[in-house]
Amino acid sequence: NRVWRTYLGGAVLDRLEGRSDPKDSHFPEDWIASTTLARNPQPAGPHEGMSVCTVEGNRCLFADLIQAEPAFYLGKPHVQAFGTEPRILVKYLDAAVRLHIQVHPTAEFSRRHLNSAHGKAEAYYILSVRPDTNPHLWIGFQRPPSREQLREWVLRQDLENLRAAFDPIAVRPGDCLHIPGGIPHAIGAGICMVELMEPSDWVVRCEFEHNGYVLPESARYLNGDAELSLACFDLTPRSACLELK
């Protein structure tokens, strides 16, 4: 279930799939047993991002299988507590380039402003790094701007100041990190990971042009609202000396 993204990657996933010509493309992620819609600038179809199954020769959405037999697929305790929603999205993510500096809303923010039950807290498990790369993550502002400064940096695309608010964090295979909603972050080039998150594709991207791709305005902000999007940033200073488990 490879899904189109704004950044390049996926050659490692091609090799895992046994493809004869592995290469990086705009399909750097594989969404596993997904019931989550992708929010792409130009969706490939009404169900992009959602996993498709073949059952007795017939193709259907995994989400429809769950709805038909929720206790079988999710277990009775889960259904009793949460209904028929899995409440998680799992991905393989293989980045050939650094991703955009971005932030995702918290669940509380999403319920209040986006008419959505989910934000997008994330967890990363680093599987591998590409040879000849120096893999890093950027997590939280170590030198946070004021909210007015942040607004000016993003709207004017003052990327020098924006990037200077972070310190890079070196990572290696086996590291595991948690990125709560509201925390600005970026994934560095050369990292292949398993990513577990709340089942949404909400994202605010701070860099409008990156790696040769220009984001349409609809893909920059939550529901196209710049002021709302800037309000979801957590500007608490964060240490770059994280305990990696």
C-alpha positions in Angstrom: 0.0 0.0 0.0 2.5 2.6 -1.2 1.3 6.1 -0.7 2.3 9.3 -2.6 4.1 11.9 -0.6 5.7 15.3 -1.3 9.2 14.0 -0.6 11.4 11.4 -2.3 12.4 8.0 -1.0 11.3 4.4 -1.1 14.3 2.6 -2.7 14.8 0.6 0.5 11.1 -0.4 0.4 11.5 -1.4 -3.3 14.3 -3.8 -2.3 12.3 -5.2 0.6 9.5 -5.9 -1.9 12.0 -7.7 -4.3 11.7 -5.2 -7.1 14.3 -5.6 -9.8 14.9 -1.8 -10.2 14.7 -0.2 -6.8 14.6 3.6 -6.9 13.5 6.6 -5.0 10.2 8.2 -6.0 7.3 10.1 -4.6 6.1 6.8 -3.0 8.4 6.6 0.1 5.8 5.2 2.5 4.0 1.9 2.9 0.8 2.2 5.0 0.1 -1.2 6.7 -3.4 -2.4 7.3 -4.5 1.2 7.0 -8.0 2.6 7.4 -6.7 6.2 7.1 -7.2 8.5 4.2 -4.2 10.3 2.8 -4.5 14.1 2.5 -2.7 14.6 -0.8 -2.8 17.8 -2.9 -4.1 15.7 -5.9 -5.6 12.5 -4.5 -5.2 9.5 -6.7 -8.7 8.3 -5.8 -11.4 8.5 -3.1 -9.7 5.9 -0.9 -6.0 6.8 -1.2 -4.0 5.6 1.8 -6.5 2.9 2.8 -5.4 -0.7 2.4 -7.1 -2.9 -0.1 -7.5 -6.7 0.5 -8.4 -9.6 -1.8 -10.9 -12.0 -0.3 -12.0 -15.0 -2.3 -11.0 -13.2 -5.5 -12.8 -10.0 -4.6 -11.1 -6.7 -3.8 -12.3 -4.7 -0.8 -11.1 -2.1 1.7 -9.6 -3.5 4.9 -11.9 -0.9 6.6 -14.9 -2.7 5.2 -13.7 -6.0 6.5 -13.4 -4.5 10.0 -16.9 -3.1 9.8 -18.3 -6.5 8.8 -16.5 -8.4 11.6 -15.0 -6.0 14.1 -14.6 -8.5 17.0 -12.7 -10.9 14.7 -10.2 -8.3 13.4 -9.9 -6.0 16.5 -11.0 -8.2 19.4 -14.0 -7.8 21.6 -12.2 -5.7 24.3 -11.1 -3.2 21.7 -14.6 -2.9 20.1 -16.1 -2.4 23.5 -13.7 0.3 24.4 -13.2 2.1 21.0 -15.8 0.8 18.5 -14.7 -0.3 15.0 -11.8 2.1 14.6 -8.3 0.6 14.9 -7.0 3.9 16.4 -3.6 3.5 15.0 -1.7 3.9 11.7 1.5 2.0 11.1 3.9 2.8 8.2 7.2 2.0 6.8 8.9 5.3 5.9 12.1 5.5 3.8 13.5 9.0 3.3 16.0 9.7 0.6 15.9 13.4 1.5 15.2 15.4 4.6 11.5 15.9 5.0 9.8 19.3 5.4 9.9 21.0 8.8 6.4 20.2 10.0 4.0 19.9 12.9 0.9 17.8 13.6 -2.0 18.8 15.8 -2.9 17.2 19.1 -6.1 15.2 19.5 -7.5 18.0 21.6 -6.7 20.6 19.0 -8.2 18.4 16.3 -11.5 17.9 18.2 -11.8 21.6 18.9 -10.8 23.0 15.5 -10.8 20.3 12.8 -13.9 18.2 13.6 -11.7 15.2 13.9 -11.2 12.7 16.7 -7.5 12.3 16.1 -4.4 14.4 16.1 -1.1 12.9 15.0 1.2 11.9 17.8 3.9 9.7 16.4 6.5 7.2 17.4 9.6 6.2 15.4 11.6 3.0 15.5 14.7 3.4 13.4 15.3 0.2 11.2 18.3 1.2 9.1 20.2 4.1 7.7 21.6 4.5 4.2 25.4 4.2 3.7 27.3 7.4 3.5 24.6 9.4 5.3 24.7 11.2 8.6 21.1 10.5 9.9 19.5 13.0 12.2 16.1 14.1 13.4 15.0 17.5 14.5 12.5 17.4 17.3 11.1 20.5 19.1 12.5 23.9 19.1 15.7 24.2 21.3 15.5 28.0 20.8 11.8 28.6 20.3 10.6 31.9 18.7 7.7 33.8 20.0 4.4 33.0 18.3 4.6 36.3 16.4 8.2 35.5 15.3 7.1 32.1 14.2 4.2 33.6 12.2 6.6 36.0 10.4 9.2 33.3 9.7 6.7 30.9 8.2 4.7 33.4 6.2 7.8 35.1 4.9 9.7 31.8 4.5 12.6 32.9 6.6 14.0 29.4 6.7 17.4 30.4 8.0 15.9 31.5 11.3 13.4 28.7 11.4 16.2 26.0 11.0 18.4 27.8 13.5 15.7 27.2 16.2 16.6 23.5 16.1 19.6 21.4 17.0 20.0 18.1 15.1 19.7 14.8 17.0 21.9 11.9 15.7 20.0 8.5 15.5 21.0 5.0 14.7 19.2 1.7 14.1 17.3 0.5 17.1 16.5 4.0 18.5 12.9 4.6 19.5 11.4 8.1 19.8 8.0 9.6 20.7 6.9 12.9 19.0 3.7 14.3 20.7 1.3 16.4 18.7 2.2 20.0 18.5 6.0 19.4 18.5 7.7 20.8 15.3 10.1 18.2 13.8 11.8 16.9 10.7 13.0 13.5 9.6 16.5 13.5 8.1 17.8 11.9 4.9 18.8 8.3 4.8 16.5 7.0 7.5 14.2 4.0 7.2 11.8 3.5 10.1 8.6 2.0 11.3 6.3 4.8 12.3 3.3 4.4 14.6 0.8 7.2 14.9 -2.7 8.3 15.5 -4.7 7.5 12.4 -4.8 10.8 10.6 -2.8 12.6 7.9 -3.1 16.1 9.5 0.1 18.2 8.9 1.3 21.8 8.8 4.4 22.2 6.6 6.7 25.1 7.3 8.7 25.0 4.1 6.7 25.7 1.0 9.4 24.7 -1.4 11.7 21.8 -0.6 13.8 19.3 -2.6 12.4 20.7 -5.9 8.8 20.4 -5.0 6.5 23.4 -4.4 3.6 22.8 -2.1 0.3 24.0 -3.2 -1.4 26.3 -0.6 -3.9 23.5 0.3 -1.0 21.3 1.4 0.7 23.9 3.7 -1.9 24.5 6.3 -4.7 22.7 8.2 -7.8 23.2 6.0 -6.0 26.0 4.3 -6.0 28.2 7.4 -2.6 29.7 8.2 -3.6 31.3 11.5 -5.2 28.1 12.8 -2.2 26.1 11.7 0.3 28.3 13.5 -1.7 28.1 16.7 -1.1 24.3 16.9 2.6 24.7 17.5 4.0 23.8 21.0 6.7 26.5 21.6 8.0 25.0 24.8 11.8 24.7 24.7 13.0 21.1 24.2 16.3 19.5 24.9 18.1 17.9 22.0 19.7 15.4 24.5 16.9 12.9 24.3 17.0 9.6 26.1 16.9 7.1 23.2 15.5 3.7 24.2 
